[in-house]
Amino acid sequence: MLKKRSQAALEFIMTYGWAILVVLVAIGALSYFGVLSPDKFLPSRCTLPAGIACLDHLVQNFGPGNGEVSVTLKNSLGYDTTSVTVTASDCTSAASQPTFKNAEQRTFTASGCSISGQKYNGQVNVTFTNADTSISHTFQGSVITRVE
């Protein structure tokens, strides 16, 4: 009597074991082939400290060492700025503008970027001078997006 109950319990456990194994193999295969890639589900983002708003961004790769990182920024500092320079990590050329008025929005494009892969995760630095006080500031932010 005890052997029959033991055999039934063992068969019950084995059935669930095989089912769990099949599910794990299926999840592994989907992950291996990129169906469950988290890069496809995570949103892209562009973040900078308060005062300089990142409205939009675009990263393009035209070949080795020939990529571009474009960001559209809005000056919400409450004052005009001068000597505005935007740099991006892995880029050799910075984007600069002589003035960036309060409440104005502009697109800055850093070029000569070495971009590899389908995702860009880089730092963006915005350096500017307060037009009223002539004090220079640097804001650091980040851009995480797919390469187009």
Contact map, one row per residue, 1 for C-alpha under 8 A:
1111100000000000000000000000000000000000000000000000000000000000000000000000000000000000000000000000000000000000000000000000000000000000000000000000
1111110000000000000000000000000000000000000000000000000000000000000000000000000000000000000000000000000000000000000000000000000000000000000000000000
1111111000000000000000000000000000000000000000000000000000000000000000000000000000000000000000000000000000000000000000000000000000000000000000000000
1111111100000000000000000000000000000000000000000000000000000000000000000000000000000000000000000000000000000000000000000000000000000000000000000000
1111111110000000000000000000000000000000000000000000000000000000000000000000000000000000000000000000000000000000000000000000000000000000000000000000
0111111111000000000000000000000000000000000000000000000000000000000000000000000000000000000000000000000000000000000000000000000000000000000000000000
0011111111100000000000000000000000000000000000000000000000000000000000000000000000000000000000000000000000000000000000000000000000000000000000000000
0001111111110000000000000000000000000000000000000000000000000000000000000000000000000000000000000000000000000000000000000000000000000000000000000000
0000111111111000000000000000000000000000000000000000000000000000000000000000000000000000000000000000000000000000000000000000000000000000000000000000
0000011111111100000000000000000000000000000000000000000000000000000000000000000000000000000000000000000000000000000000000000000000000000000000000000
0000001111111110000000000000000000000000000000000000000000000000000000000000000000000000000000000000000000000000000000000000000000000000000000000000
0000000111111111000000000000000000000000000000000000000000000000000000000000000000000000000000000000000000000000000000000000000000000000000000000000
0000000011111111100000000000000000000000000000000000000000000000000000000000000000000000000000000000000000000000000000000000000000000000000000000000
0000000001111111110000000000000000000000000000000000000000000000000000000000000000000000000000000000000000000000000000000000000000000000000000000000
0000000000111111111000000000000000000000000000000000000000000000000000000000000000000000000000000000000000000000000000000000000000000000000000000000
0000000000011111111100000000000000000000000000000000000000000000000000000000000000000000000000000000000000000000000000000000000000000000000000000000
0000000000001111111110000000000000000000000000000000000000000000000000000000000000000000000000000000000000000000000000000000000000000000000000000000
0000000000000111111111000000000000000000000000000000000000000000000000000000000000000000000000000000000000000000000000000000000000000000000000000000
0000000000000011111111100000000000000000000000000000000000000000000000000000000000000000000000000000000000000000000000000000000000000000000000000000
0000000000000001111111110000000000000000000000000000000000000000000000000000000000000000000000000000000000000000000000000000000000000000000000000000
0000000000000000111111111000000000000000000000000000000000000000000000000000000000000000000000000000000000000000000000000000000000000000000000000000
0000000000000000011111111100000000000000000000000000000000000000000000000000000000000000000000000000000000000000000000000000000000000000000000000000
0000000000000000001111111110000000000000000000000000000000000000000000000000000000000000000000000000000000000000000000000000000000000000000000000000
0000000000000000000111111111000000000000000000000000000000000000000000000000000000000000000000000000000000000000000000000000000000000000000000000000
0000000000000000000011111111100000000000000000000000000000000000000000000000000000000000000000000000000000000000000000000000000000000000000000000000
0000000000000000000001111111110000000000000000000000000000000000000000000000000000000000000000000000000000000000000000000000000000000000000000000000
0000000000000000000000111111111000000000000000000000000000000000000000000000000000000000000000000000000000000000000000000000000000000000000000000000
0000000000000000000000011111111100000000000000000000000000000000000000000000000000000000000000000000000000000000000000000000000000000000000000000000
0000000000000000000000001111111110000000000000000000000000000000000000000000000000000000000000000000000000000000000000000000000000000000000000000000
0000000000000000000000000111111111110000000000000000000000000000000000000000000000000000000000000000000000000000000000000000000000000000000000000000
0000000000000000000000000011111111111000000000000000000000000000000000000000000000000000000000000000000000000000000000000000000000000000000000000000
0000000000000000000000000001111111100000000000000000000000000000000000000000000000000000000000000000000000000000000000000000000000000000000000000000
0000000000000000000000000000111111100000000000000000000000000000000000000000000000000000000000000000000000000000000000000000000000000000000000000000
0000000000000000000000000000011111111000000000000000000000000000000000000000000000000000000000000000000000000000000000000000000000000000000000000000
0000000000000000000000000000011111111000000000000000000000000000000000000000000000000000000000000000000000000000000000000000000000000000000000000000
0000000000000000000000000000011001111100000000000000000000000000000000000000000000000000000000000000000000000000000000000000000000000000000000000000
0000000000000000000000000000001001111111100000000000000000000000000000000000000000000000000000000000000000000000000000000000000000000000000000000000
0000000000000000000000000000000000011111110000000000000000000000000000000000000000000000000000000000000000000000000000000000000000000000000000000000
0000000000000000000000000000000000001111110000000000000000000000000000000000000000000000000000000000000000000000000000100000000000000000000000000000
0000000000000000000000000000000000001111111000000000000000000000000000000000000000000000000000000000000000000000000000000000000000000000000000000000
0000000000000000000000000000000000001111111000000000000000000000000000000000000000000000000000000000000000000000000000000000000000000000000000000000
0000000000000000000000000000000000000111111100000000000000000000000000000000000000000000000000000000000000000000000000000000000000000000000000000000
0000000000000000000000000000000000000001111110000000000000000000000000000000000000000000000000000000000000000000000000000000000000000000000000001000
0000000000000000000000000000000000000000011111000000000000000000000000000000000000000000000000000000000000000000000000000000000000000000000000111100
0000000000000000000000000000000000000000001111100000000000000000000000000000000000000000000000000000000000000000000000000000000000000000000001111000
0000000000000000000000000000000000000000000111110000011110000000000000000000000000000000000000000000000000000000000000000000000000000000000011110000
0000000000000000000000000000000000000000000011111000110000000000000000000000000000000000000000000000000000000000000000000000000000000000000011100000
0000000000000000000000000000000000000000000001111101110000000000000000000000000000000000000000000000000000000000000000000000000000000000001111000000
0000000000000000000000000000000000000000000000111111100000000000000000000000000000000000000000000000000000000000000000000000000000000000001110000000
0000000000000000000000000000000000000000000000011111100000000000000000000001100000000000000000000000000000000000000000000000000000000000000000000000
0000000000000000000000000000000000000000000000001111100000000000000000000011110000000000000000000000000000000000000000000000000000000000000000000000
0000000000000000000000000000000000000000000000011111110000000000000000001111100000000000000000000000000000000000000000000000000000000000000000000000
0000000000000000000000000000000000000000000000111111111000000000000000001111000000000000000000000000000000000000000000000000000000000000000000000000
0000000000000000000000000000000000000000000001110001111110000000000000111100000000000000000000000000000000000000000000000000000000000000000000000000
0000000000000000000000000000000000000000000001000000111110000000000000111100000000000000000000000000000000000000000000000000000000000000000000000000
0000000000000000000000000000000000000000000001000000011111000000000000111000000000000000000000000000000000000000000000000000000000000000000000000000
0000000000000000000000000000000000000000000001000000011111100000000011110000000000000000000000000000000000000000000000000000000000000000000000100000
0000000000000000000000000000000000000000000000000000000111110000000011100000000000000000000000000000000000000000000000000000000000000000000000001011
0000000000000000000000000000000000000000000000000000000011111000001111000000000000000000000000000000000000000000000000010000000000000000000000001111
0000000000000000000000000000000000000000000000000000000001111100001110000000000000000000000000000000000000000000000000000000000000000000000000000011
0000000000000000000000000000000000000000000000000000000000111111011100000000000000000000000000000000000000000000001000000000000000000000000000000011
0000000000000000000000000000000000000000000000000000000000011111011000000000000000000000000000000000000000000000000000000000000000000000000000000000
0000000000000000000000000000000000000000000000000000000000001111111000000000000000000000000000000000000000000000000000000000000000000000000000000000
0000000000000000000000000000000000000000000000000000000000001111111000000000000000000000000000000000000000000000011000000000000000000000000000000000
0000000000000000000000000000000000000000000000000000000000000011111000000000000000000000000000000000000000000001111000000000000000000000000000000000
0000000000000000000000000000000000000000000000000000000000001111111100000000000000000000000000000000000000000011110000000000000000000000000000000000
0000000000000000000000000000000000000000000000000000000000111111111110000000000000000000001000000000000000000011111000000000000000000000000000000000
0000000000000000000000000000000000000000000000000000000000111000011111000000000000000000001000000000000000001111100000000000000000000000000000000000
0000000000000000000000000000000000000000000000000000000011110000001111100000000000000001000000000000000000001110100000000000000000000000000000000000
0000000000000000000000000000000000000000000000000000000011100000000111110000000000000000000000000000000000111100000000000000000000000000000000000000
0000000000000000000000000000000000000000000000000000011111000000000011111000000000000000000000000000000000111000000000000000000000000000000000000000
0000000000000000000000000000000000000000000000000000011110000000000001111100000000000000000000000000000011110000000000000000000000000000000000000000
0000000000000000000000000000000000000000000000000001111100000000000000111110000000000000000000000000000011110000000000000000000000000000000000000000
0000000000000000000000000000000000000000000000000001111000000000000000011111000000000000000000000000001111000000000000000000000000000000000000000000
0000000000000000000000000000000000000000000000000011100000000000000000001111110100000000000000000001111110000000000000000000000000000000000000000000
0000000000000000000000000000000000000000000000000111100000000000000000000111111000000000000000000000011000000000000000000000000000000000000000000000
0000000000000000000000000000000000000000000000000111000000000000000000000011111100000000000000000000010000000000000000000000000000000000000000000000
0000000000000000000000000000000000000000000000000010000000000000000000000011111100000000000000000000011000000000000000000000000000000000000000000000
0000000000000000000000000000000000000000000000000000000000000000000000000001111110000000000000000000110000000000000000000000000001110000000000000000
0000000000000000000000000000000000000000000000000000000000000000000000000010111111000000000000000011110000000000000000000000000001110000000000000000
0000000000000000000000000000000000000000000000000000000000000000000000000000001111110000000000000011110000000000000000000000000111100000000000000000
0000000000000000000000000000000000000000000000000000000000000000000000000000000111110000000000001111000000000000000000000000000111100000000000000000
0000000000000000000000000000000000000000000000000000000000000000000000000000000011111000000000011110000000000000000000000000001110000000000000000000
0000000000000000000000000000000000000000000000000000000000000000000000000000000011111100000000011111000000000000000000000000011110000000000000000000
0000000000000000000000000000000000000000000000000000000000000000000000000000000000111110000001111000000000000000000000000000111100000000000000000000
0000000000000000000000000000000000000000000000000000000000000000000000000000000000011111000001110000000000011100000000000001111000000000000000000000
0000000000000000000000000000000000000000000000000000000000000000000000000000000000001111101011100000000000000100000000000001110000000000000000000000
0000000000000000000000000000000000000000000000000000000000000000000010000000000000000111111001000000000000000100000000000111100000000000000000000000
0000000000000000000000000000000000000000000000000000000000000000000000000000000000000011111000000000000000000000100000000111000000000000000000000000
0000000000000000000000000000000000000000000000000000000000000000000000000000000000000001111100000000000000000000111000000100000000000000000000000000
0000000000000000000000000000000000000000000000000000000000000000001100000000000000000011111111000000000000000111110000000000000000000000000000000000
0000000000000000000000000000000000000000000000000000000000000000000000000000000000000000011111000000000000000111100000000000000000000000000000000000
0000000000000000000000000000000000000000000000000000000000000000000000000000000000000010001111100000000000000111100000000000000000000000000000000000
0000000000000000000000000000000000000000000000000000000000000000000000000000000000001111001111110000000000001110000000000000000000000000000000000000
0000000000000000000000000000000000000000000000000000000000000000000000000000000000001110000011111000000000011110000000000000000000000000000000000000
0000000000000000000000000000000000000000000000000000000000000000000000000000000000111100000001111100000000010000000000000000000000000000000000000000
0000000000000000000000000000000000000000000000000000000000000000000000000000000001111000000000111111000000000000000000000000000000000000000000000000
0000000000000000000000000000000000000000000000000000000000000000000000000000000001110000000000011111000000000000000000000000000000000000000000000000
0000000000000000000000000000000000000000000000000000000000000000000000000000000111110000000000001111100000000000000000000000000000000000000000000000
0000000000000000000000000000000000000000000000000000000000000000000000000010000111010000000000001111110111000000000000000000000000000000000000000000
0000000000000000000000000000000000000000000000000000000000000000000000000010001110000000000000000011111100000000000000000000000000000000000000000000
0000000000000000000000000000000000000000000000000000000000000000000000000011111110000000000000000001111100000000000000000000000000000000000000000000
0000000000000000000000000000000000000000000000000000000000000000000000000111010000000000000000000000111110000000000000000000000000000000000000000000
0000000000000000000000000000000000000000000000000000000000000000000000000110000000000000000000000001111111000000000000000000000000000000000000000000
0000000000000000000000000000000000000000000000000000000000000000000000011110000000000000000000000001001111100000000000000000000000000000000000000000
0000000000000000000000000000000000000000000000000000000000000000000000011100000000000000000000000001000111110000000000000000000000000000000000000000
0000000000000000000000000000000000000000000000000000000000000000000001111000000000000000000000000000000011111000000000000000000000000000000000000000
0000000000000000000000000000000000000000000000000000000000000000000001111000000000000100000000110000000001111100000000000000000000000000000000000000
0000000000000000000000000000000000000000000000000000000000000000000111100000000000000100000001100000000000111110000000000000000000000000000000000000
0000000000000000000000000000000000000000000000000000000000000000000111000000000000000111001111100000000000011111100000000000000000000000000000000000
0000000000000000000000000000000000000000000000000000000000000000011110000000000000000000001111100000000000001111100000000000000000000000000000000000
0000000000000000000000000000000000000000000000000000000000000000111100000000000000000000001110000000000000000111110000000000000000000000000000000000
0000000000000000000000000000000000000000000000000000000000000000111110000000000000000000111110000000000000000111111000000000000000000000000000000000
0000000000000000000000000000000000000000000000000000000000000001111000000000000000000000011000000000000000000001111100000000000000000000000000000000
0000000000000000000000000000000000000000000000000000000000001001101000000000000000000000010000000000000000000000111110010000000000000000000000000000
0000000000000000000000000000000000000000000000000000000000000000000000000000000000000000000000000000000000000000011111110000000000000000000000000000
0000000000000000000000000000000000000000000000000000000000000000000000000000000000000000000000000000000000000000001111110000000000000000000000000010
0000000000000000000000000000000000000000000000000000000000000000000000000000000000000000000000000000000000000000000111110000000000000000000000000111
0000000000000000000000000000000000000010000000000000000000000000000000000000000000000000000000000000000000000000000111111000000000000000000000011110
0000000000000000000000000000000000000000000000000000000000100000000000000000000000000000000000000000000000000000001111111100000000000000000000111110
0000000000000000000000000000000000000000000000000000000000000000000000000000000000000000000000000000000000000000000000111110000000000000000001111000
0000000000000000000000000000000000000000000000000000000000000000000000000000000000000001110000000000000000000000000000011111000000000000000001110000
0000000000000000000000000000000000000000000000000000000000000000000000000000000000000001100000000000000000000000000000001111100000000000000111100000
0000000000000000000000000000000000000000000000000000000000000000000000000000000000000111100000000000000000000000000000000111110000000000000111100000
0000000000000000000000000000000000000000000000000000000000000000000000000000000000001111000000000000000000000000000000000011111000000000011110000000
0000000000000000000000000000000000000000000000000000000000000000000000000000000000011110000000000000000000000000000000000001111100000000011100000000
0000000000000000000000000000000000000000000000000000000000000000000000000000000000111100000000000000000000000000000000000000111110000001111000000000
0000000000000000000000000000000000000000000000000000000000000000000000000000000011111000000000000000000000000000000000000000011111000001110000000000
0000000000000000000000000000000000000000000000000000000000000000000000000000000011110000000000000000000000000000000000000000001111100111100000000000
0000000000000000000000000000000000000000000000000000000000000000000000000000001111000000000000000000000000000000000000000000000111111111100000000000
0000000000000000000000000000000000000000000000000000000000000000000000000000001111000000000000000000000000000000000000000000000011111100000000000000
0000000000000000000000000000000000000000000000000000000000000000000000000000001100000000000000000000000000000000000000000000000001111100000000000000
0000000000000000000000000000000000000000000000000000000000000000000000000000000000000000000000000000000000000000000000000000000001111110000000000000
0000000000000000000000000000000000000000000000000000000000000000000000000000000000000000000000000000000000000000000000000000000011111111000000000000
0000000000000000000000000000000000000000000000000000000000000000000000000000000000000000000000000000000000000000000000000000000011001111100000000000
0000000000000000000000000000000000000000000000000000000000000000000000000000000000000000000000000000000000000000000000000000001111000111110000000000
0000000000000000000000000000000000000000000000000000000000000000000000000000000000000000000000000000000000000000000000000000001111000011111000000000
0000000000000000000000000000000000000000000000000000000000000000000000000000000000000000000000000000000000000000000000000000111100000001111100000000
0000000000000000000000000000000000000000000000011000000000000000000000000000000000000000000000000000000000000000000000000000111000000000111110000000
0000000000000000000000000000000000000000000000011000000000000000000000000000000000000000000000000000000000000000000000000011110000000000011111000000
0000000000000000000000000000000000000000000001111000000000000000000000000000000000000000000000000000000000000000000000000011100000000000001111100000
0000000000000000000000000000000000000000000011110000000000000000000000000000000000000000000000000000000000000000000000001111000000000000000111110000
0000000000000000000000000000000000000000000111100000000010000000000000000000000000000000000000000000000000000000000000011111000000000000000011111000
0000000000000000000000000000000000000000000111000000000000000000000000000000000000000000000000000000000000000000000000111100000000000000000001111100
0000000000000000000000000000000000000000001110000000000001100000000000000000000000000000000000000000000000000000000000111000000000000000000000111110
0000000000000000000000000000000000000000000100000000000000100000000000000000000000000000000000000000000000000000000001110000000000000000000000011111
0000000000000000000000000000000000000000000000000000000001111000000000000000000000000000000000000000000000000000000011110000000000000000000000001111
0000000000000000000000000000000000000000000000000000000001111000000000000000000000000000000000000000000000000000000001000000000000000000000000000111
